[in-house]
Amino acid sequence: MDVDTMRSKFNDLFNKLISQKRTDNNSYFSLSEYSEQISKVKESKKILNTKGLKKSVKDYRMVRKYEILIVNGKERLIKPVSENNNSMLYYVTNEELFDILHTTHSSIGHGGRNRMVAEIKNKYCNITKESIMLYLQLCSHCQKKSTNRKRGMVSKPILHNAFNSRAQVDLIDMQSQNFNDFRFIFCYQDHLTKFVILRPLKSKRAEEIAYNLLDIYTTFGAPAILQSDNGREFVNSTITELHNMWEDVKIVHGKPRHSQSQGSVERANRDVEDMLATWMAENNSTDWPSGLKFIQFQKNRALHSGIGRSPYEAMFGCTARTGLLSIGLPNDEINSLKTEEDIEKLFNQMQEIGLHDSKQNIEEVISPISEQQENMIDTDTNLRKCETCFIFLEADNESTKCMHCQRHEKIQNERHKSSECLKKQAKKMMTISNKKFSPLEVGTTVKVGIPDVDRARGSPRNLLAVITQVEDDLYKLGTENGIIKHLYTRSQIDPCKECFVDLVSVNTEKEITLREAAGFSSVTGPQGYRRCNCKLKCRTNKCICRLAGILCNSKCHNSMPCENK
């Protein structure tokens, strides 16, 4: 579905939503209502600031709820600052709502509802969850990568309270889409902060894996426990190589793809695959090694529901910055800032109306370090000392700790909160039960999960199809490329709220397999997957993997000894 079609459908659904609201709704504004609201705020301010005029409760309510900010000659409604919340939050109109949602959704790698809400609430105050859900149900990329209904949950989650106490590693097999001889994605995740590091690999050899781990260790330090997936990717030679480099590193072999031991990094792998598939489709590119840099940043800056914050915040104690996009202004206003003078003018305006958080964000962009900050330690003056590290504090610093200790305390606080959120998530996961499946009708668009063996690594996880026939509670599905031969039960398919595939567009003259349908829907083409069952270490070209010029993967020959890795 292209952007124009999405915008048209979104506006239709949104107008229908607004029509069901009460007449005194204050969450959504058309352009005329937005201008009218600005006029009312001005009038209420004038009444309250003029002696002798009769003041009403409505006037006080308007001033408490709205403030006017002029950006480049354009009046914008914002939420007034307070002691509890001194950040700048904008009110938006119905006409600009879709563009804001679309831009935000793309910037976080097509994240779900929670990530959208977390990103939007930092800049806007009248964008509701229901409007976000209206947009998400129209995104075909999200429908293809969304999860299917779960059948079971974890009974014994792994919990840790300290950073670098446990790390999890895994490889994503990209051999069927190798680019410049890169065939694998190395995924490293800290268990507490959920911070992910991605690297492209050319092979699974011990030397290359150990080299990338060494690069991570010399940056963040070595974990107490390094967990891999039962040695099917990290073979004994890799373990030996790591122990030679770092004697204190211990590799724990968890059950492969088992939620009690390796589930967190497996879930991260899934996110990476989904984000990478979307990045490749949006950029019409097969250069996935270059895309890993952007995927890593998008993954770490987005909200992680398990820890209640982004991995970047849990790791460094602050939000990820992206230049001018981090100073708390709408995207359309940022585009109008061309010079440093424009930023300084806006900074002065923020200072006048008391927007401390936004002012501080801008100040970090344009303000140089003062001489007083450069000469913090001055033994000739009677300055107070930090109660933790005992260095001298600035004269105007009201805190008993220096900025370095404050930052360290904030990081520790974020990690403690992450640990508490993980405990809450573990309790929630243990109480979730299976959902019931309701009957579906002909013409309903559904999602069909594509098995790993039938799809390429850079391809969508789900296939969008439409129900063409119901026989004895079994469903016949069709796509634009043909009718799928297999019949499905209700537990194997998930309905979509929107119609992405129409019955009229189905090719009824051709029958295809699920693997063929997955190949037609992927930008990278057929999956090209191979798996051998060799029992003689894959030494000769009798091995179909060696004959095809690819390395054996984790699904080959039940992990028996192999020389084609």
Salt bridges, closest charged atoms under 4 A:
ASP4 OD1 - ARG7 NH1 3.39
ASP24 OD1 - ARG22 NE 3.27
GLU36 OE2 - LYS40 NZ 3.58
GLU67 OE2 - LYS45 NZ 2.30
GLU75 OE2 - LYS42 NZ 2.44
GLU96 OE2 - ARG76 NH2 3.58
ASP99 OD1 - ARG7 NH2 2.68
GLU119 OE2 - ARG301 NH2 2.34
GLU130 OE2 - LYS21 NZ 2.71
ASP215 OD2 - ARG199 NH2 3.30
GLU233 OE1 - LYS204 NZ 3.59
ASP271 OD2 - ARG115 NH2 3.19
ASP271 OD1 - ARG267 NH1 2.78
ASP271 OD2 - LYS299 NZ 2.60
GLU273 OE1 - ARG455 NH2 3.01
GLU273 OE2 - ARG457 NH1 3.64
GLU273 OE1 - ARG461 NH2 3.49
ASP274 OD2 - ARG270 NE 3.98
ASP274 OD1 - ARG461 NE 3.65
GLU282 OE2 - HIS110 NE2 2.58
ASP332 OD2 - ARG76 NH1 3.81
GLU333 OE2 - ARG76 NH1 3.07
GLU364 OE1 - ARG321 NH2 2.59
GLU409 OE1 - LYS401 NZ 2.97
GLU414 OE1 - ARG309 NE 2.56
GLU420 OE2 - HIS416 NE2 3.98
GLU420 OE2 - LYS423 NZ 3.81
ASP452 OD1 - ARG455 NH2 3.56
ASP454 OD1 - ARG515 NE 2.96
ASP473 OD2 - ARG490 NH2 2.94
ASP494 OD1 - ARG149 NE 2.60
GLU563 OE2 - ARG539 NE 3.36
